[in-house]
Amino acid sequence: MYDIVIIGGGPAGGSAALFAAKAGKKTLLIDNDKSMTKRAWLENHYGVLEMTGPDLIEIGKKQAAKFGAELITDQVTNVSKSEQGVTIETAEKGSFEAKHVILATGAVVELAGKAGVATKDGTEPRIKTVVDVDAQGKTNVAGIWAAGTCAGVSVHTIITAGDGAKVAINVISELNGERYVDHDVLKTN
């Protein structure tokens, strides 16, 4: 059983996986390799002079893997509540169990609907429907969270990455039973 499974490997999902794995949580990132960031050119992402979207995604996945996140490429077909938490079914690699799931599915919210998660009208151009979440990223279904564009935040990579980190920290805090903070300190020789 995973502590946290993240569905979607764009900036929100990759960032969530990074924070979850770095916190020592058993983390799985499932990505279908169809992120809208794959078509992006970035010049408005703080700390990045300029970069392709595919490079940003690849670096994010490497960061998450560095801290122990498992990464698979597959299409998630269903998410449902189970006795222990949440079951995630995929097209090719079978099913996985998790205590918590973070939906980071970009502009796609069909999985949320299948899981009984409430949706609402989106406010971003071309994003018609989003997952209805509270300020922490919780949905109406216990154990299912959402982050990034699918949760109604701006499609900009810097914003979705930050939202993914925020939601992961909230899930980690819930798992730990106390507020989790991850501040790295400058390393000196």
CORRA-V513390 format. One record per residue. N is the residue number from 0. PHI is phi in whole degrees, 0 to 359 (* if undefined). BURIAL is 1 if it has 16 or more other ideal C-beta (glycine too) atoms within 10 Angstrom, else 0. D_CENTER is the distance of its C-alpha to the mean C-alpha in Angstrom with 1 decimal. Layout:
BEGIN
n=<N | N>
phi=<PHI | PHI>
burial=<BURIAL | BURIAL>
d_center=<D_CENTER | D_CENTER>
END
This chain:
BEGIN
n=<0 | 1 | 2 | 3 | 4 | 5 | 6 | 7 | 8 | 9 | 10 | 11 | 12 | 13 | 14 | 15 | 16 | 17 | 18 | 19 | 20 | 21 | 22 | 23 | 24 | 25 | 26 | 27 | 28 | 29 | 30 | 31 | 32 | 33 | 34 | 35 | 36 | 37 | 38 | 39 | 40 | 41 | 42 | 43 | 44 | 45 | 46 | 47 | 48 | 49 | 50 | 51 | 52 | 53 | 54 | 55 | 56 | 57 | 58 | 59 | 60 | 61 | 62 | 63 | 64 | 65 | 66 | 67 | 68 | 69 | 70 | 71 | 72 | 73 | 74 | 75 | 76 | 77 | 78 | 79 | 80 | 81 | 82 | 83 | 84 | 85 | 86 | 87 | 88 | 89 | 90 | 91 | 92 | 93 | 94 | 95 | 96 | 97 | 98 | 99 | 100 | 101 | 102 | 103 | 104 | 105 | 106 | 107 | 108 | 109 | 110 | 111 | 112 | 113 | 114 | 115 | 116 | 117 | 118 | 119 | 120 | 121 | 122 | 123 | 124 | 125 | 126 | 127 | 128 | 129 | 130 | 131 | 132 | 133 | 134 | 135 | 136 | 137 | 138 | 139 | 140 | 141 | 142 | 143 | 144 | 145 | 146 | 147 | 148 | 149 | 150 | 151 | 152 | 153 | 154 | 155 | 156 | 157 | 158 | 159 | 160 | 161 | 162 | 163 | 164 | 165 | 166 | 167 | 168 | 169 | 170 | 171 | 172 | 173 | 174 | 175 | 176 | 177 | 178 | 179 | 180 | 181 | 182 | 183 | 184 | 185 | 186 | 187 | 188>
phi=<* | 272 | 289 | 220 | 247 | 251 | 253 | 116 | 253 | 285 | 303 | 292 | 292 | 298 | 294 | 299 | 296 | 301 | 295 | 296 | 293 | 296 | 279 | 84 | 275 | 291 | 237 | 234 | 249 | 250 | 234 | 267 | 64 | 237 | 301 | 295 | 293 | 299 | 256 | 269 | 243 | 249 | 227 | 239 | 253 | 309 | 85 | 238 | 298 | 195 | 196 | 278 | 302 | 302 | 294 | 300 | 298 | 297 | 297 | 300 | 295 | 296 | 298 | 296 | 295 | 305 | 262 | 105 | 294 | 272 | 236 | 227 | 256 | 192 | 260 | 284 | 255 | 199 | 229 | 212 | 292 | 226 | 298 | 271 | 166 | 222 | 255 | 243 | 253 | 240 | 291 | 240 | 257 | 88 | 241 | 225 | 250 | 216 | 289 | 219 | 235 | 247 | 280 | 226 | 263 | 63 | 277 | 256 | 236 | 301 | 300 | 301 | 299 | 298 | 274 | 81 | 279 | 291 | 237 | 209 | 294 | 278 | 246 | 282 | 302 | 70 | 250 | 284 | 226 | 227 | 285 | 276 | 236 | 273 | 297 | 274 | 104 | 284 | 261 | 284 | 252 | 305 | 89 | 248 | 240 | 216 | 216 | 83 | 303 | 295 | 264 | 95 | 272 | 306 | 288 | 297 | 302 | 296 | 283 | 293 | 297 | 297 | 294 | 300 | 296 | 301 | 295 | 301 | 299 | 292 | 293 | 302 | 300 | 294 | 297 | 281 | 79 | 203 | 298 | 260 | 227 | 234 | 242 | 281 | 245 | 306 | 273 | 246 | 275>
burial=<0 | 1 | 1 | 1 | 1 | 1 | 1 | 1 | 1 | 1 | 1 | 1 | 1 | 1 | 1 | 1 | 1 | 1 | 1 | 1 | 1 | 1 | 1 | 0 | 1 | 1 | 1 | 1 | 1 | 1 | 1 | 1 | 0 | 0 | 1 | 1 | 1 | 0 | 0 | 1 | 0 | 1 | 0 | 0 | 1 | 0 | 0 | 0 | 0 | 0 | 1 | 0 | 1 | 0 | 0 | 1 | 1 | 0 | 0 | 1 | 1 | 0 | 1 | 1 | 1 | 0 | 1 | 0 | 1 | 1 | 1 | 0 | 0 | 1 | 0 | 1 | 0 | 0 | 1 | 0 | 0 | 0 | 0 | 0 | 1 | 1 | 1 | 1 | 1 | 1 | 0 | 0 | 0 | 0 | 0 | 1 | 0 | 1 | 1 | 1 | 1 | 1 | 1 | 1 | 1 | 1 | 1 | 1 | 1 | 0 | 1 | 1 | 0 | 0 | 1 | 0 | 1 | 0 | 1 | 0 | 0 | 1 | 0 | 0 | 0 | 0 | 1 | 0 | 1 | 1 | 1 | 1 | 1 | 0 | 0 | 0 | 1 | 1 | 1 | 0 | 1 | 0 | 1 | 1 | 1 | 1 | 1 | 1 | 1 | 1 | 1 | 1 | 1 | 0 | 1 | 1 | 1 | 0 | 1 | 1 | 1 | 1 | 1 | 1 | 1 | 1 | 1 | 1 | 1 | 1 | 1 | 1 | 0 | 1 | 1 | 0 | 0 | 0 | 0 | 1 | 0 | 0 | 0 | 0 | 0 | 0 | 0 | 0 | 0>
d_center=<17.8 | 14.4 | 13.4 | 9.7 | 8.3 | 4.8 | 5.9 | 5.9 | 6.9 | 7.7 | 7.8 | 4.8 | 2.7 | 6.2 | 6.8 | 4.9 | 6.6 | 9.6 | 10.1 | 9.9 | 12.2 | 14.4 | 15.0 | 16.4 | 14.1 | 14.3 | 10.9 | 10.2 | 7.9 | 9.3 | 9.8 | 12.7 | 13.7 | 14.1 | 11.9 | 14.1 | 13.7 | 15.9 | 18.7 | 18.3 | 20.8 | 19.9 | 22.6 | 21.0 | 18.2 | 19.8 | 20.9 | 20.9 | 24.3 | 23.3 | 21.0 | 19.9 | 16.4 | 16.6 | 17.7 | 14.8 | 12.3 | 14.7 | 15.2 | 11.6 | 11.6 | 15.0 | 14.0 | 11.5 | 14.3 | 16.9 | 15.8 | 15.7 | 12.4 | 13.4 | 12.4 | 13.7 | 14.2 | 14.9 | 14.6 | 13.3 | 16.4 | 16.0 | 14.3 | 16.9 | 18.1 | 20.2 | 22.6 | 20.5 | 17.1 | 15.2 | 16.1 | 14.0 | 16.5 | 16.4 | 19.1 | 20.4 | 19.2 | 19.9 | 18.0 | 16.0 | 16.2 | 13.8 | 14.6 | 11.2 | 8.4 | 5.1 | 5.6 | 4.0 | 7.5 | 9.3 | 12.8 | 12.9 | 13.1 | 15.5 | 13.5 | 13.3 | 17.0 | 17.8 | 16.3 | 18.4 | 15.8 | 17.6 | 17.1 | 19.1 | 20.4 | 18.3 | 20.0 | 18.9 | 21.3 | 20.5 | 17.6 | 19.7 | 17.5 | 14.3 | 13.0 | 15.3 | 13.6 | 15.6 | 15.4 | 13.2 | 10.5 | 12.5 | 13.6 | 17.2 | 16.4 | 16.3 | 13.5 | 11.1 | 8.8 | 7.1 | 5.7 | 7.3 | 10.2 | 9.8 | 10.2 | 13.2 | 12.8 | 14.6 | 13.7 | 14.8 | 12.6 | 13.7 | 12.7 | 9.2 | 8.7 | 10.5 | 8.7 | 5.4 | 8.2 | 10.1 | 8.0 | 7.6 | 11.3 | 12.2 | 11.1 | 12.9 | 15.8 | 16.2 | 16.4 | 18.8 | 20.8 | 21.0 | 19.2 | 17.4 | 17.9 | 17.3 | 19.9 | 21.2 | 24.9 | 26.8 | 28.5 | 32.2 | 34.7>
END
